[in-house]
Amino acid sequence: MKLSRSSLRVVVAIAVILLVAFAMYNLWDPLKTRAVLGFAVRYSIPLMLAALCAIVCERSGIVNIGIEGQMLASAFSGFFVASALGVWIGIAAALITGVLTGMFLALCAVRWRIDQIIAGTVINTLAFGFTSFFYQQGKTLKGGLPEWHIPLLNKIPLIGPVLFQRGPIAYTAMLAVFVMHVALFRTRWGLRTRAVGEHPSAADTVGVSVERLRYINTSLAGLFAGLAGAFIAIESAGTFQRSMTSGRGFLALAIMIMGRWRPLFAAASALFFGLMSGITNQLQFDKVVDIPAQFVSMTPYILTIVVLAVFAGRVRPPAAAGTAYVKE
Amino acid sequence: MLVDRRRLERSLLPVASVLLAFVVGAVLIVIQGKNPGLAAKAIYNGAFNGSEAFGRTLEKATPLILAGVAVIVGLKAGLFNIGAQGQLVFGSITAAYVGYRLKLPTAIHIPFTLLVGAVTGAGVGALAGFLKATRNVHEVISTIMLNTIIANLTDWLAGEAWQMKGQAVSRTPPIQPTARIGRIFDFPLGFPLAVAIAFAVWFLISRTTVGFRMNTVGANKHAAHYAGMSVAKTTVLAMGISGGLAGLGGAIETQGVVGHFEPLSGGNLGFDGITIALLARVSPRAAIPSAMLIGALRASNTKLQADAGLSPEIIDGVLGIILLFVAAPVIIRWVLRRRNAEPGEQVQLTTGWGS
């Protein structure tokens, strides 16, 4: 099979990450390396999911800056339903919330043709207001999600325990990255979606219903945002706090840009962010570098600006992203 | 006649949005099993009843006017400055530093401190504008990142470098009396300043060459470029002015209300600016009544908690609904059984990350 230039880059990216991991493995003791890598994966899962949501929306021509709010609302409904009815129903509630908020964005952007960035801001503001208002203290989960050990794979040194001893949402996220990559670039749905995002009038001419596809895609992309919220509140933290998504929905947008609107690249970017945060955390924890905690928590955000300053000028977003399609 | 009716309808929309948002808020209160009548009374007592309450409303409205006008300046140039929050916080901490550190006569200390707040806020805004103009980094993402960076930075400054001695909590020392903007009876003196600046911004945008450039770039940057305007310069300038206004709002908050800096003392002022800008239909002068409305809601925060037993987050919920209704006039039209949205009624930004 001939490697295309794009898949070559994925290979290179993965190689670099592995190299760094290997260097760390030799330099530090294995326990620490495992901690850093574990942190990186845990950190990157919700970012991957949110970036998938962003990619599907933008590939269809809808700019979604409401992911932050979608995640927050899903984390909220997911956690409180889970605390009352169990974790699985909680995840379902988070997914439903994700789809409903996605539908709302589609309604604003497609039906009402509201400016998409403002529509996203409305979602963020509403999610913040409502989750703060209805927040209740003292709720706990009755039981956590199971941790599944994948036989054989979890025996791989270093990578096994980091990647293959995870919960259901993490596995779904890893799988979703590959599935969505193939779906976007190898299926009829993917071709149509990209056409609608690049050149809607051309897609319309050949009989693709632009508005319907945008509606469906934006709504269903909410599943990923919902899953990201469920991961944060149920699988990872096991609790809900006000504004607990802490800007990760926006980080996902930067990751989408860095990943050039491709699921696999975005996943690699998310891992890169996770690795950087993990390393800084560990360095600070070990007092290798004596920097205040606030500067450590700043790193992903500074990194985002730097990454965008390097990448944003060189990549090309879907041409029709952000504009409503008006049939002539 | 037709034109007049349209204009009337257009000014009716924000009013209807607010009223409808109150209705939804009342429903939310009922759902919680509380009494919306008590809430209304608490808002009246907390925000309007007596000179102390009304003074508090004006006090809350002061930085909100500036935050709203800051967002408006950006929108005029086609830029969505979500970073008003960070710029405002940065302006308020640098003002606090200059306010407590320097010893100057009042006549110099007050304006100098205000200037420092405005300039540092402008620096943050201009940085986002610069990244947009030269590196094509979308201002929505860069300003959100800067918000978080500034939140962490100010947290560290107030907790370490500029912390008040012998304090367990993160806060700066109180500013010198010479830097404080006082009040006459209950009337906060920062308020007329904010109003004057809102008018100045209106003048800048609608009566000067700079404003014309910003409007043109906002309407169509290709046309602006073709007409010989520098899109890059205008972008940096608009973001700089926007950040400067937000920073000034932060400085006034420090000098006129809080008297020192502590993290979260500014609350969500910058984000309220977005709601105000849209409620004012992107008009600097209309930002004044819009900010006063939201200021009144914020001023009644404690009363709502004490008298009506509500969590103060109800205000955030209601503000979110107001934002929804002003952003989606369709909903109000549907409720009022009116159709035919007119073109140009909705705010349109240059969206997409590339352009």
Interface residues (C-beta under 8 A of the other chain):
Chain A: V63 I65 C108 W112 R113 I114 D115 Q116 I117 I118 A119 T121 V122 T125 L126 F128 G129 F130 S132 F133 Y135 S246 G247 F250 L253 A254 I257 P292 Q294 F295 S297 M298 Y301 I302 T304 I305 L308 A309 V310 A312 G313 R316 P317 A319 A321 G322 T323
Chain B: L28 F80 I82 L131 R135 N136 V137 H138 V140 I141 S142 I144 M145 L146 N147 T148 I149 N152 L153 D155 W156 G159 E160 F271 I274 T275 L278 S311 E313 I314 D316 G317 V318 L319 G320 I321 L323 L324 A327 A328 V330 Q346 V347 Q348 L349 T350 T351 G352 W353 G354
